[in-house]
Amino acid sequence: MTTDGQMYGMVCARSATHPDTGYALAADHLRTLAAQGAWADTPVQTRAVSA
């Protein structure tokens, strides 16, 4: 969040080996993905997630 309350990005993961490292997506990238998803109507394949 910015100091004026706007979304700047979203933390999506952290490093398993470096406790002070995180990974984030910028708000502009998230907006693009959300817009694509809002209009998507084609089924997609799912896959197993490994831990």
GROMACS elastic network, one bead per residue, 0.5 to 0.9 nm:
[ bonds ]
;  ai    aj funct       b0    kb
    1     4     6  0.78490   500
    1     5     6  0.57058   500
    1     6     6  0.54890   500
    1     8     6  0.52761   500
    1     9     6  0.71683   500
    1    10     6  0.86810   500
    2     5     6  0.52668   500
    2     6     6  0.52330   500
    2     7     6  0.63204   500
    2     8     6  0.60833   500
    3     6     6  0.74774   500
    5     8     6  0.89786   500
    7    10     6  0.79239   500
    7    26     6  0.88734   500
    7    27     6  0.63718   500
    8    25     6  0.88130   500
    8    26     6  0.62026   500
    8    27     6  0.50563   500
    8    28     6  0.81659   500
    9    24     6  0.65540   500
    9    25     6  0.54349   500
    9    28     6  0.79275   500
    9    29     6  0.85033   500
    9    30     6  0.75505   500
   10    23     6  0.85529   500
   10    24     6  0.53247   500
   10    25     6  0.53779   500
   10    26     6  0.66518   500
   10    27     6  0.71871   500
   10    30     6  0.82687   500
   11    14     6  0.80829   500
   11    22     6  0.68642   500
   11    23     6  0.57440   500
   11    25     6  0.64891   500
   11    26     6  0.88782   500
   12    22     6  0.77303   500
   12    23     6  0.58682   500
   12    24     6  0.52989   500
   12    25     6  0.69955   500
   13    21     6  0.89190   500
   13    22     6  0.58115   500
   13    23     6  0.51453   500
   13    24     6  0.69877   500
   14    17     6  0.88623   500
   14    18     6  0.81205   500
   14    19     6  0.74411   500
   14    20     6  0.81859   500
   14    21     6  0.59642   500
   14    23     6  0.58702   500
   14    24     6  0.88686   500
   15    18     6  0.52767   500
   15    19     6  0.62424   500
   15    20     6  0.77515   500
   15    21     6  0.55056   500
   15    22     6  0.59325   500
   15    23     6  0.77474   500
   16    19     6  0.68451   500
   16    21     6  0.86869   500
   17    21     6  0.85682   500
   18    21     6  0.55361   500
   18    22     6  0.85660   500
   19    22     6  0.80160   500
   25    28     6  0.83935   500
   25    29     6  0.65414   500
   25    30     6  0.66263   500
   26    29     6  0.53774   500
   26    30     6  0.63520   500
   26    31     6  0.87900   500
   27    31     6  0.61101   500
   27    32     6  0.86896   500
   28    31     6  0.51735   500
   28    32     6  0.64635   500
   28    33     6  0.88640   500
   29    32     6  0.52012   500
   29    33     6  0.63558   500
   29    34     6  0.86610   500
   30    33     6  0.50826   500
   30    34     6  0.59997   500
   30    35     6  0.84872   500
   31    34     6  0.51077   500
   31    35     6  0.60869   500
   31    36     6  0.86103   500
   32    35     6  0.52220   500
   32    36     6  0.62899   500
   32    37     6  0.86851   500
   33    36     6  0.51485   500
   33    37     6  0.61513   500
   33    38     6  0.85965   500
   34    37     6  0.50527   500
   34    38     6  0.60340   500
   34    39     6  0.88967   500
   35    38     6  0.51608   500
   35    39     6  0.68077   500
   35    40     6  0.87738   500
   36    39     6  0.57116   500
   36    40     6  0.61466   500
   37    41     6  0.83697   500
   38    41     6  0.86041   500
   40    43     6  0.84238   500
